[in-house]
Amino acid sequence: MLVMNEIELTKIFKAYGNQNRVKILCLLKREKELPVGEMGRRIRLSVKATSKHLGILLNIGFLENEG
């Protein structure tokens, strides 16, 4: 049985608690890699807003930096 602590669960709910972050995760599951501008265009967000959500996903461990 998988046991998660409070911090891990908080990270998961934070990521999935925002519709735009869920859209980003779904898009990246299909495409693997996309420029931020293209990603924003597809989910109808500005580059700034898309970057903000990507930063949150990175900080909570849902994404990794290249390189």
C-alpha positions in Angstrom: 0.0 0.0 0.0 1.3 3.5 -0.9 1.6 5.7 2.1 2.0 9.5 1.5 2.8 12.1 4.1 1.0 15.3 4.5 3.6 17.3 2.5 3.4 15.0 -0.5 -0.4 15.1 -0.5 -0.3 18.9 -0.3 1.9 19.0 -3.3 -0.4 16.8 -5.3 -3.5 18.7 -4.4 -1.7 22.0 -5.2 -0.8 20.8 -8.7 -4.2 19.3 -9.5 -6.1 22.1 -7.7 -5.7 24.5 -10.6 -7.3 23.7 -14.0 -4.6 25.4 -15.9 -1.9 23.3 -14.3 -3.9 20.2 -15.1 -4.2 21.3 -18.7 -0.4 21.8 -18.8 0.3 18.4 -17.4 -2.1 16.8 -19.9 -0.5 18.7 -22.8 3.0 17.7 -21.7 1.9 14.1 -21.4 0.9 14.1 -25.0 3.6 16.3 -26.5 6.6 15.8 -24.0 8.2 19.1 -25.0 6.7 22.4 -26.2 7.9 26.0 -26.1 6.1 28.1 -23.5 4.5 30.3 -26.0 3.0 27.4 -28.0 1.9 25.8 -24.8 0.2 29.0 -23.7 -1.5 29.4 -27.1 -2.9 25.9 -26.9 -4.4 26.3 -23.4 -5.3 30.0 -24.0 -3.0 31.6 -21.4 -0.4 34.3 -21.7 3.3 33.4 -21.8 3.6 35.0 -18.3 0.8 33.0 -16.8 2.0 29.8 -18.4 5.5 30.4 -17.1 4.1 31.0 -13.6 2.2 27.7 -13.7 5.3 25.8 -15.0 7.3 27.3 -12.2 4.9 26.0 -9.6 4.9 22.5 -11.2 8.7 22.6 -11.2 8.9 23.7 -7.6 6.5 21.0 -6.3 8.4 18.3 -8.3 5.9 17.5 -11.1 8.4 18.7 -13.8 12.2 18.7 -14.2 14.5 21.2 -15.8 16.3 20.1 -18.9 20.0 20.1 -18.6 
